[in-house]
């Protein structure tokens, strides 16, 4: 049997293992930080979506309220009441005048 001899220096192989371990560790840390960053950005987007949803719901409530006020203001009975309070009367044939150019 032949004896196997190492041609490489043991210190070099240890430094290569350490270097590869260091590179692997750096890649793992980079991957971990990127996962945490992406997760944090997703959470922030979720909060933004929630905030926008609340604003839209409040806008819909305000819009519905304004529609109710508008329909109440344009109601014929309310218009007649307000006109009487202001002293206005309905036009009739005797009060109608035609003007020519």
C-alpha positions, 0 to 999 in steps of 0.5 A: 500500500502506498501512503497518501501524502498531503500536498497542500498546506494544512493551514491553507485548507483551514483558512479556505474552510474559514473563508467559505464559512464566513462567506456562507454566514454573510450570505445567510445574514443577507438573506435573513435581513432581506426577509425581515425587510420584505416582511416589514414592507408588507406590514407597512403596506397592510397598514396603508391599505387599512388606513385608506379603507377607513378613509374611503368608508368615512368618505362614503358615510359623508357622501351618504349624509350629504345626499340625504341633506340634498334630497331634503333641501330639494324636497318640494314641500320644504321648498314651498315652506321656505318660499312662504317663510321668505314671503314669496308667492306662486306666480299666476296669470295676472302676475305674468308679463311678457317682454319683447326685445 
